[in-house]
């Protein structure tokens, strides 16, 4: 009977896996493409991949308009707070939409951090925005009786 393989990598396998992902100073575009490739390998739904592409594209365009360097090492929690969140708030984008972009960024930076492409995760310090749900007025008993 064949011996069952353990889930641990041996030294040669670990070296091979580490060499697959670059650990230098990646640009945001390069990081996004690596992330998207991984999403495709993991067989994520096309809709999910499209969502990630749209959100990353919007954030990248926002940072480019502000003249922010698009290397991962330049993206700090302060850049995300001041140049992404506050800029979107200034453009009257709803908190739910901002949180959607932050969720995509969290997924990207968590993935990069777990694979040791970055030394620190700038999204680890970022919280989602609070948003208040609109109160929907209901009919009173008298109005219901009239109906």
Secondary structure by P-SEA (a helix, b strand, c coil): cbbbbcccccaaaaaaaaaacccccccaaaaaaaaaaaaaaacccaaaaaaaaaaaaaaaaaaaaaccccccccccaaaaacccaaaaaaacccaaaaaaaaaaaaaaaaaaaaaccccccccccbbbbbbbccbbbbbcaaaaaac
